[in-house]
Amino acid sequence: MKLFVASDIHGSSYYCKKMMDAYREEKADKMLLLGDLLCHIHQEHLLREYDPQKVIDLLNEEANDILCVRGHCEENVDPKLLKFPLVAGFCVICIGNRAIYFSHGHMNASELKLPLQEGDIILQGHTHVPKFELISGVYHMNPGSIALPQENSYQGYMTIDENVFTWKDLDGNVVMKQVL
């Protein structure tokens, strides 16, 4: 199963459309969204084509493929606007003998009290910075941000295909690849 992982769209219809194009190009089976989809508190002027309704429309086109967790910017979003669930603060899926926990990242993993095992994965957005780090036998990863990259990073996402983890910019250029 191939997964497409993205975070922090923050209501930019321009970058959401680019993300949806990349998702279709990747031919992934599921899209994991790590929160902060629709709004960016008091900084909408920084976003290209800020249009949360258009973002809703674009995401709803692929609703059956989306697994999503709530970010801190979704506190006032009516989940009925979306055709996929946006209620949980974290989610877990298993691929082989590996658990993949995903959350937005505004709460750290220790606050979530996850039953982590060596080799498990924590996917989080929130920082807008791509990351791959091994801490106490657990892989911590961040796809970066779709709309507002930080620390001189890029608008991008990651894919998970078996044990291959690939970070790409929105033009599909590989920025980083890790094989577990």
Beta strands, then each sheet from edge to edge (+ up, - down):
strand 1: 2-6
strand 2: 30-33
strand 3: 66-68
strand 4: 90-95
strand 5: 98-103
strand 6: 121-124
strand 7: 131-135
strand 8: 138-142
strand 9: 156-161
strand 10: 164-169
strand 11: 174-179
sheet 1: 3+ 2+ 1+ 9- 10+ 11-
sheet 2: 4+ 5- 6- 8- 7+
end
